[in-house]
């Protein structure tokens, strides 16, 4: 469940590789998708908190960007191996 939510979120964030994300199923990618979903959910909770913890928000925003980059590299390298 978490993997599919992560896949859908990343398909929106990374439209250039949407076609790769839609069809690729590997254990490694599944772990990254789940991590992205959990990190994104935590970030949403931190943004809704009062008072806001800006350092924590920035940290989780950075984590999301890093996972996005990892997924982008992973998917494009797998496509190139093809």
C-alpha positions, 0 to 999 in steps of 0.5 A: 500500500505504502509503495503504491502511494509513493509511486503515485506521488513520485509519478506526479513529482517526476513526470519525465519518468512517469512511464518508467515508474508505472511499469517498473517493479523491483525490490529496490525501487519498492523500498525507495517508493515506501521510503518516499511515502513515509517521508512525505507523510511525515513532512505533511504532519510537520507542516501542519504542526503548531508551532512549526519546527522549521529545521525539521521541515527543511530536513524532511524536504531535503530527504524527499529531494534526495529520494527523488534523485535516487529514484530518477537515477535508478529508473533511468539507469535501469532503462539504459541497461534495458 
